[in-house]
Structure formats: structure tokens, C-alpha cells
Amino acid sequence: MVDLLGRLAVAESVTLCHRVVDGLCGREPPHREDYSTVWSLEEWVELLHSLTAIFRLAALNNSSDEEVLAELSGLGSSHTENVLKVLRAREEEIRRALLDITNFISSAMLQDFDWQLKLALSSDKISSLHIPLLSLSLDLREDGALRSVAMEMNRDELNALISSLEAANKVVLQLK
């Protein structure tokens, strides 16, 4: 699904790739509203998922340029080069962010969790969109003390969390 990136101008695709890496590293990710005229919601989610997976796996596996280029086959050469440039420029930052997640997970033992699915109804406009939200409560044991963490996230944020947890699990398995 990375071929969807070809719909953007080359300069805009670089900006989007940097924003995807920002989101992967715990900063503000790209917003769909900025690209709603380019991609449908389904295409947007697929593109974000694909780019995040490429950046995450390439950084964790220390993939060669050829391996990354093989993942980006079907994308124009200018876009491919720019994705690769963003990856190489921020590879260490991505790796550190993913290792920080791994360290957090290994230092905090999950004791219990609870989840609920809600529908956002805070305004007329939002209620008409029918945006599902996940409310996740985690009980973590850190240094013998029990601490509760509550999160509310939309589908994109949930997908990002799942991707991060999968990447962290992969790193933990590689460290064993």
C-alpha cells in the first residue's frame, strides 16, 4: 500500500514521512485532515500502517538499502529515494524510541487490564461521524508499587499502539 504515497508531490511526501517517524517516536503524528483530499480514510490508515511498518522493521532489523527498496517496489524512484533518505536520517532515533518502549514494558509488569469501546458524542459534528474510541485501563507494577494508567484512543492511535507493542515484543524476543 506504500504506492499510495505516489499521489503526493515528492516534497510533500518527505514531510509526511518525517511526520510518520515523529508519531513512531512518540511525538505528534500526521493528521488525516491535512490529507483528506488525497486519500480516503481506509487508504490513509493503510498508508500509515505500511510506512510505520517499513520504518520500524528497517530500523530494528538494520535493513540494507536493497531490502528497503524491495519493500518500496511499485513506488516512483523519487518517492522511494526520499523514503530511504528519511529512514537513514532518523534510523537511530526510531531504534531508540522502540527500545525505550521495550524498556518500559520490561520494567513495568502488567497486572490487569480492562477495555471499553465508546462512541465519541461530544459535538453534533463528531457524533455524526460515529468515531469509535477505545478506553484502555492498565494496572502496572513498578518497583513493587501498583500504578493505574488510563488511555483513550481512536482507531489510528490503537493501531499505532499495537504496532509499537508488536515491535517491542520482537525486540524483546531478539534480546533473549
C-alpha positions in Angstrom: 0.0 0.0 0.0 3.0 2.3 0.0 2.3 3.0 -3.6 -0.4 5.4 -2.3 2.4 7.7 -1.4 2.9 8.4 -5.1 -0.3 10.6 -5.0 1.7 13.3 -3.2 4.2 15.7 -4.6 7.7 14.5 -3.8 8.4 17.4 -1.3 5.1 16.7 0.5 5.9 13.0 0.8 9.1 13.8 2.6 7.2 15.9 5.1 4.7 13.1 5.5 7.4 10.5 6.1 9.0 12.7 8.7 5.7 13.2 10.5 5.1 9.4 10.4 8.5 8.9 12.1 7.6 11.7 14.6 4.5 9.6 15.5 6.5 6.5 15.8 8.9 8.2 18.1 6.1 9.5 20.4 5.7 13.0 19.0 2.8 14.4 17.0 1.9 12.1 14.1 0.5 13.4 10.8 -3.2 14.4 10.8 -5.6 12.9 8.4 -7.3 16.3 8.0 -4.2 17.6 6.2 -4.5 14.8 3.6 -8.3 14.2 3.4 -8.4 15.3 -0.2 -5.7 12.9 -1.2 -6.7 9.6 0.4 -9.9 8.0 1.8 -9.9 7.0 5.4 -9.2 3.4 4.6 -6.3 4.4 2.3 -4.9 6.8 4.9 -4.9 4.0 7.6 -3.3 1.6 5.2 -0.6 4.1 4.1 0.2 5.0 7.7 0.4 1.3 8.7 2.6 0.5 5.8 5.0 3.4 6.3 5.2 2.8 10.0 5.9 -0.9 9.5 8.6 -0.1 7.0 10.4 2.4 9.2 10.0 0.2 12.3 11.2 -3.0 10.8 14.0 -1.5 8.8 15.4 0.3 11.8 15.1 -2.7 14.1 16.5 -5.2 11.6 19.2 -2.8 10.4 17.9 -3.5 6.8 20.2 -2.7 3.9 19.1 -0.2 1.2 18.3 -3.0 -1.2 15.9 -4.7 1.4 14.1 -1.4 1.9 13.9 -0.7 -1.8 12.4 -4.1 -2.3 9.7 -3.2 0.2 9.1 0.0 -1.7 8.8 -1.6 -5.2 5.9 -0.1 -7.2 6.6 3.4 -5.9 8.2 6.0 -8.1 12.0 6.4 -7.8 11.9 9.9 -6.4 9.5 8.9 -3.7 11.5 5.7 -3.0 14.7 7.7 -2.6 13.1 10.1 -0.2 11.6 7.4 2.0 15.0 5.8 2.2 16.6 9.2 3.0 14.2 9.8 5.8 14.8 6.3 7.1 18.6 6.7 7.1 18.4 10.2 8.6 16.2 9.1 11.5 17.0 5.4 11.8 18.9 5.7 15.2 16.1 7.9 16.6 13.5 5.3 15.6 15.6 2.5 17.1 16.0 4.4 20.4 12.2 5.1 20.6 11.4 1.5 20.0 14.0 0.4 22.6 12.5 2.9 25.1 9.1 1.2 24.6 10.7 -2.2 25.2 12.5 -0.9 28.4 9.2 0.5 29.7 7.4 -2.8 29.0 10.1 -4.9 30.6 10.3 -2.6 33.7 6.6 -2.4 34.3 4.8 -5.7 34.8 1.2 -5.7 33.6 -1.0 -6.9 36.4 -4.5 -6.4 34.9 -6.3 -4.6 32.1 -9.8 -3.5 31.2 -11.2 -2.1 27.9 -14.4 -0.5 26.7 -15.5 0.7 23.3 -17.3 4.1 23.3 -18.7 6.3 20.6 -17.5 9.9 20.6 -20.5 12.2 21.1 -19.0 15.4 22.3 -20.5 17.6 19.5 -23.0 17.4 16.7 -20.3 17.2 14.1 -18.3 14.4 15.8 -21.4 12.5 16.8 -22.4 12.3 13.1 -19.0 10.8 12.3 -19.5 7.8 14.6 -15.9 7.6 15.7 -15.3 4.6 17.9 -12.9 5.2 20.8 -11.2 2.6 22.9 -10.9 3.2 26.6 -8.0 1.1 28.0 -7.0 0.8 31.7 -3.8 -0.9 32.6 -2.6 -1.8 36.1 1.2 -1.8 36.1 3.5 -2.9 38.9 6.6 -0.8 39.0 9.2 -1.3 41.7 6.7 -3.1 43.8 4.0 -0.4 43.6 0.8 -0.8 41.7 0.0 2.1 39.3 -3.0 2.5 37.1 -2.7 4.0 33.6 -5.9 5.0 31.6 -5.8 5.8 27.9 -8.5 6.7 25.4 -7.6 6.3 21.8 -9.1 6.2 18.3 -8.5 3.5 15.7 -5.3 5.1 14.4 -3.9 5.5 17.8 -4.8 1.9 18.7 -3.1 0.7 15.5 0.0 2.7 16.4 0.0 1.2 20.0 -0.4 -2.3 18.7 2.4 -1.8 16.1 4.6 -0.4 18.9 3.8 -3.3 21.2 4.5 -5.8 18.4 7.8 -4.1 17.6 8.7 -4.1 21.3 7.8 -7.8 21.6 10.0 -8.5 18.6 13.0 -6.6 20.2 12.5 -8.5 23.5 12.4 -11.8 21.6 15.6 -10.8 19.8 17.3 -9.9 23.1 16.6 -13.3 24.6 
